[in-house]
Amino acid sequence: MANTTYNIRLDERIRQDADELYRSMGLTLSQAINLFLTQSVIQRKLPLVEVIAAPKEVKEFKPNPKAKVLLDEAEAYFDEAGRPTDEEVEESILEVKRQILADGGR
């Protein structure tokens, strides 16, 4: 798989806290985001459904109109493309592991 660069906007404190958290786990923030996106594709949903105790700042997910359109398009894509095969899931997991190893486990 070819890599691509994507810029996102993050709250600075969240970025710093997440960076510290994932570094303590031996991951870079980029690797953690890749894991999140991979799990989203594999599960075909947000992989955060089973949050036990969310902080008070986290509210129920209600997408804005633009995000709703994008989510609907993604759902239509998966309806048409179908669920990934077990082999595709395994390959995605292996690719994430390769990326972690290529980054020296950081």
C-alpha positions as CSV (number, residue, x, y, z in Angstrom):
1,M,0.0,0.0,0.0
2,A,1.2,3.5,-0.8
3,N,1.4,6.0,1.9
4,T,-0.2,9.4,1.7
5,T,0.0,12.6,3.8
6,Y,-3.2,14.1,5.3
7,N,-3.3,17.2,7.4
8,I,-5.9,17.4,10.2
9,R,-6.8,20.1,12.8
10,L,-6.6,19.1,16.4
11,D,-7.0,20.8,19.7
12,E,-3.4,21.4,20.9
13,R,-4.0,20.0,24.3
14,I,-5.7,16.8,23.0
15,R,-2.8,16.4,20.5
16,Q,-0.2,16.7,23.3
17,D,-2.1,14.4,25.7
18,A,-2.7,11.8,22.9
19,D,0.9,12.0,21.8
20,E,2.1,11.4,25.4
21,L,-0.4,8.5,25.8
22,Y,0.5,6.7,22.6
23,R,4.2,7.2,23.2
24,S,3.8,5.4,26.5
25,M,2.3,2.6,24.5
26,G,5.2,2.6,22.1
27,L,3.2,4.2,19.2
28,T,3.5,7.4,17.4
29,L,0.3,9.5,17.0
30,S,0.4,8.7,13.2
31,Q,0.4,5.0,14.0
32,A,-2.5,5.4,16.5
33,I,-4.5,7.3,13.9
34,N,-3.7,4.6,11.3
35,L,-5.0,2.0,13.8
36,F,-8.2,3.9,14.3
37,L,-8.8,4.3,10.6
38,T,-8.0,0.7,9.9
39,Q,-10.4,-0.5,12.6
40,S,-13.1,1.9,11.3
41,V,-12.8,0.3,7.9
42,I,-12.7,-3.3,9.2
43,Q,-15.7,-2.7,11.6
44,R,-17.5,-0.4,9.1
45,K,-18.3,1.9,12.0
46,L,-16.6,4.2,14.5
47,P,-14.6,1.8,16.7
48,L,-15.4,3.8,19.8
49,V,-19.0,2.6,20.4
50,E,-18.1,0.8,23.7
51,V,-16.8,3.8,25.6
52,I,-17.2,3.1,29.3
53,A,-16.7,6.5,30.8
54,A,-16.4,9.4,28.4
55,P,-15.1,12.7,29.7
56,K,-17.8,15.4,30.2
57,E,-16.4,17.3,27.2
58,V,-17.4,14.4,24.9
59,K,-21.0,14.6,23.8
60,E,-23.2,12.4,21.7
61,F,-21.9,12.3,18.1
62,K,-24.1,14.4,15.9
63,P,-22.5,15.1,12.5
64,N,-22.9,18.5,10.9
65,P,-24.6,18.5,7.5
66,K,-21.3,18.2,5.6
67,A,-20.1,15.3,7.7
68,K,-23.5,13.6,7.4
69,V,-23.2,13.7,3.6
70,L,-19.7,12.2,3.8
71,L,-20.8,9.5,6.2
72,D,-23.8,8.7,3.9
73,E,-21.4,8.4,1.0
74,A,-19.0,6.2,2.9
75,E,-22.0,4.0,4.0
76,A,-23.2,3.8,0.3
77,Y,-19.7,2.8,-0.8
78,F,-19.5,-0.1,1.7
79,D,-23.1,-1.1,0.7
80,E,-21.9,-1.3,-2.9
81,A,-18.4,-2.6,-2.3
82,G,-19.4,-5.1,0.4
83,R,-17.7,-6.0,3.7
84,P,-13.9,-6.7,3.4
85,T,-12.9,-10.3,3.2
86,D,-11.0,-12.0,6.0
87,E,-7.9,-11.8,3.8
88,E,-8.3,-8.1,3.3
89,V,-8.7,-7.6,7.0
90,E,-5.6,-9.7,7.7
91,E,-3.6,-7.7,5.1
92,S,-4.7,-4.4,6.6
93,I,-3.6,-5.6,10.1
94,L,-0.2,-6.8,8.6
95,E,0.2,-3.4,6.9
96,V,-0.3,-1.5,10.2
97,K,2.2,-3.8,11.8
98,R,4.7,-3.2,9.0
99,Q,4.3,0.5,9.4
100,I,5.0,0.2,13.1
101,L,8.1,-1.8,12.5
102,A,9.2,0.5,9.7
103,D,9.0,3.4,12.2
104,G,11.1,1.5,14.7
105,G,8.2,0.7,16.9
106,R,7.7,4.4,17.7
